[in-house]
């Protein structure tokens, strides 16, 4: 990093942004095999959050590769860099006070842990979209498994590239047993139970609000 680059402290802090939105910001990190239902479930979760008037943004793996990460392939090294960049972007969304949903295969335990370490305690919520590979392959919505089996796609997760499943995810979704709707509701229920969907003004914000009202 260039020695001339200095971090600029903004006048508005994360606690104030969170208080304004009346929610506790966090990253909902959806991980699972291709075809497991990550993007589908995350999309329904965001719709549910919208109806609750919560501020969120969905970062989808394919969408991000159309822009920010369009220079990356699917080698192990590129997958690591893909997740590193997404982690940094997700951190910015959390700083803004948002609930950010990320839908990426993110196959390596170390990469997911690296993202977790970027955030404060309680700001990284691992959502394991646990779908057996035979179910994913039967769905094959993009025809990717068929191409991988034919050798047309290399480094495909679950076929010739490893997927390291979460050890202790905060949320465990079993899509072969439950509907998309039920899985999405499970996520929203977790957020509600853990206090992410309501955020009282912090002591600092209370103090500043009182000072403002007194003038």
HELIX and SHEET records of a PDB file:
HELIX    1   1 UNK A   14  UNK A   21  1                                   8    
HELIX    2   2 UNK A   38  UNK A   51  1                                  14    
HELIX    3   3 UNK A   61  UNK A   66  1                                   6    
HELIX    4   4 UNK A   76  UNK A   95  1                                  20    
HELIX    5   5 UNK A  109  UNK A  118  1                                  10    
HELIX    6   6 UNK A  133  UNK A  139  1                                   7    
HELIX    7   7 UNK A  144  UNK A  149  1                                   6    
HELIX    8   8 UNK A  180  UNK A  193  1                                  14    
HELIX    9   9 UNK A  203  UNK A  214  1                                  12    
SHEET    1   A 5 UNK A  56  UNK A  60  0                                        
SHEET    2   A 5 UNK A  99  UNK A 103  1                                        
SHEET    3   A 5 UNK A  26  UNK A  31  1                                        
SHEET    4   A 5 UNK A 124  UNK A 130  1                                        
SHEET    5   A 5 UNK A 171  UNK A 174  1                                        
END                                                                             
